[in-house]
Amino acid sequence: MNHSLDGNVEFIEGRTFIVGREGHIYINDKSVSRKHAEIKLIDGEIRMRDLDSSNGTYVVKENRVVQFKEAILKPEHTVVFGQKAYTVKSLLAIIGIFTAYPDNTGRRTTSEL
């Protein structure tokens, strides 16, 4: 199920979004767990945590694919769930919240407060 948000920073701060076959960020692939990972926006940082998924959650870092349990990510990072890869920005765009991070850093700017 996709949620459409208006990009309001105050509304999304601290909210948890589930990535998976039964998540807010829906991924239709059998290699992805029903509730594969979660994304939270805390203090202007994009945080992701694997939810004990069957195939793990990975980030592409310095041309290497690295598995992680929890990480602070930037919008341009590529994240891999099962056999599917997405940028963090594209995942957030699915739920309509990337507009809260216009400077592409994953951090809020003071002008948005």
Contacts in CASP RR format, 6 or more apart in sequence:
PFRMAT RR
TARGET T0000
AUTHOR 0000-0000-0000
METHOD contacts of the structure
MODEL  1
MNHSLDGNVEFIEGRTFIVGREGHIYINDKSVSRKHAEIKLIDGEIRMRD
LDSSNGTYVVKENRVVQFKEAILKPEHTVVFGQKAYTVKSLLAIIGIFTA
YPDNTGRRTTSEL
1 23 0 8 1.000
1 24 0 8 1.000
1 26 0 8 1.000
2 24 0 8 1.000
2 25 0 8 1.000
2 26 0 8 1.000
2 94 0 8 1.000
2 95 0 8 1.000
3 17 0 8 1.000
3 24 0 8 1.000
3 95 0 8 1.000
3 96 0 8 1.000
4 95 0 8 1.000
4 96 0 8 1.000
5 11 0 8 1.000
5 12 0 8 1.000
5 95 0 8 1.000
5 96 0 8 1.000
5 97 0 8 1.000
7 96 0 8 1.000
7 97 0 8 1.000
7 99 0 8 1.000
7 100 0 8 1.000
8 100 0 8 1.000
9 44 0 8 1.000
9 100 0 8 1.000
9 108 0 8 1.000
9 112 0 8 1.000
9 113 0 8 1.000
12 41 0 8 1.000
12 97 0 8 1.000
12 100 0 8 1.000
13 41 0 8 1.000
13 42 0 8 1.000
13 44 0 8 1.000
14 40 0 8 1.000
14 41 0 8 1.000
14 42 0 8 1.000
15 40 0 8 1.000
15 41 0 8 1.000
16 38 0 8 1.000
16 39 0 8 1.000
16 40 0 8 1.000
17 23 0 8 1.000
17 24 0 8 1.000
17 25 0 8 1.000
17 38 0 8 1.000
17 39 0 8 1.000
17 40 0 8 1.000
17 95 0 8 1.000
18 24 0 8 1.000
18 25 0 8 1.000
18 35 0 8 1.000
18 36 0 8 1.000
18 37 0 8 1.000
18 38 0 8 1.000
18 51 0 8 1.000
19 25 0 8 1.000
19 27 0 8 1.000
19 32 0 8 1.000
19 36 0 8 1.000
19 37 0 8 1.000
19 38 0 8 1.000
19 39 0 8 1.000
19 81 0 8 1.000
19 91 0 8 1.000
20 26 0 8 1.000
20 27 0 8 1.000
20 32 0 8 1.000
20 33 0 8 1.000
20 34 0 8 1.000
20 35 0 8 1.000
20 36 0 8 1.000
20 37 0 8 1.000
20 81 0 8 1.000
21 27 0 8 1.000
21 28 0 8 1.000
21 29 0 8 1.000
21 30 0 8 1.000
21 32 0 8 1.000
21 33 0 8 1.000
21 34 0 8 1.000
21 36 0 8 1.000
22 34 0 8 1.000
22 35 0 8 1.000
23 34 0 8 1.000
23 35 0 8 1.000
24 95 0 8 1.000
25 39 0 8 1.000
25 91 0 8 1.000
25 94 0 8 1.000
25 95 0 8 1.000
26 94 0 8 1.000
27 36 0 8 1.000
27 81 0 8 1.000
27 84 0 8 1.000
29 81 0 8 1.000
29 82 0 8 1.000
29 83 0 8 1.000
29 84 0 8 1.000
31 55 0 8 1.000
31 81 0 8 1.000
31 82 0 8 1.000
31 83 0 8 1.000
31 84 0 8 1.000
32 53 0 8 1.000
32 55 0 8 1.000
32 81 0 8 1.000
32 82 0 8 1.000
32 83 0 8 1.000
32 84 0 8 1.000
33 51 0 8 1.000
33 53 0 8 1.000
33 54 0 8 1.000
33 55 0 8 1.000
33 81 0 8 1.000
35 51 0 8 1.000
35 53 0 8 1.000
36 50 0 8 1.000
36 51 0 8 1.000
36 53 0 8 1.000
36 56 0 8 1.000
36 57 0 8 1.000
36 81 0 8 1.000
36 82 0 8 1.000
37 48 0 8 1.000
37 49 0 8 1.000
37 50 0 8 1.000
37 51 0 8 1.000
37 53 0 8 1.000
37 57 0 8 1.000
37 79 0 8 1.000
37 81 0 8 1.000
38 48 0 8 1.000
38 49 0 8 1.000
38 51 0 8 1.000
39 46 0 8 1.000
39 47 0 8 1.000
39 48 0 8 1.000
39 88 0 8 1.000
39 91 0 8 1.000
39 92 0 8 1.000
40 46 0 8 1.000
40 47 0 8 1.000
40 48 0 8 1.000
40 49 0 8 1.000
41 47 0 8 1.000
41 97 0 8 1.000
41 100 0 8 1.000
44 106 0 8 1.000
44 107 0 8 1.000
44 108 0 8 1.000
45 72 0 8 1.000
45 106 0 8 1.000
45 107 0 8 1.000
46 72 0 8 1.000
46 73 0 8 1.000
46 74 0 8 1.000
46 75 0 8 1.000
46 88 0 8 1.000
46 92 0 8 1.000
46 101 0 8 1.000
46 106 0 8 1.000
47 70 0 8 1.000
47 71 0 8 1.000
47 72 0 8 1.000
47 73 0 8 1.000
48 57 0 8 1.000
48 68 0 8 1.000
48 70 0 8 1.000
48 71 0 8 1.000
48 73 0 8 1.000
48 79 0 8 1.000
48 88 0 8 1.000
49 69 0 8 1.000
49 70 0 8 1.000
49 71 0 8 1.000
50 56 0 8 1.000
50 57 0 8 1.000
50 68 0 8 1.000
50 69 0 8 1.000
50 70 0 8 1.000
53 81 0 8 1.000
53 82 0 8 1.000
55 81 0 8 1.000
55 82 0 8 1.000
55 83 0 8 1.000
56 67 0 8 1.000
56 81 0 8 1.000
56 82 0 8 1.000
57 67 0 8 1.000
57 68 0 8 1.000
57 69 0 8 1.000
57 79 0 8 1.000
57 80 0 8 1.000
57 81 0 8 1.000
58 65 0 8 1.000
58 66 0 8 1.000
58 67 0 8 1.000
58 68 0 8 1.000
58 79 0 8 1.000
58 80 0 8 1.000
59 65 0 8 1.000
59 66 0 8 1.000
59 68 0 8 1.000
59 71 0 8 1.000
59 73 0 8 1.000
59 77 0 8 1.000
59 78 0 8 1.000
59 79 0 8 1.000
59 80 0 8 1.000
60 66 0 8 1.000
60 77 0 8 1.000
60 78 0 8 1.000
60 79 0 8 1.000
60 80 0 8 1.000
60 85 0 8 1.000
61 77 0 8 1.000
65 80 0 8 1.000
73 79 0 8 1.000
73 88 0 8 1.000
74 88 0 8 1.000
74 105 0 8 1.000
74 106 0 8 1.000
75 87 0 8 1.000
75 88 0 8 1.000
75 89 0 8 1.000
75 92 0 8 1.000
75 98 0 8 1.000
75 101 0 8 1.000
75 104 0 8 1.000
75 105 0 8 1.000
75 106 0 8 1.000
76 87 0 8 1.000
76 88 0 8 1.000
76 89 0 8 1.000
76 104 0 8 1.000
77 87 0 8 1.000
77 88 0 8 1.000
78 85 0 8 1.000
78 86 0 8 1.000
78 87 0 8 1.000
78 88 0 8 1.000
79 85 0 8 1.000
79 86 0 8 1.000
79 87 0 8 1.000
79 88 0 8 1.000
79 91 0 8 1.000
89 98 0 8 1.000
89 104 0 8 1.000
92 98 0 8 1.000
92 101 0 8 1.000
100 108 0 8 1.000
100 112 0 8 1.000
101 107 0 8 1.000
101 108 0 8 1.000
102 109 0 8 1.000
102 112 0 8 1.000
103 109 0 8 1.000
END
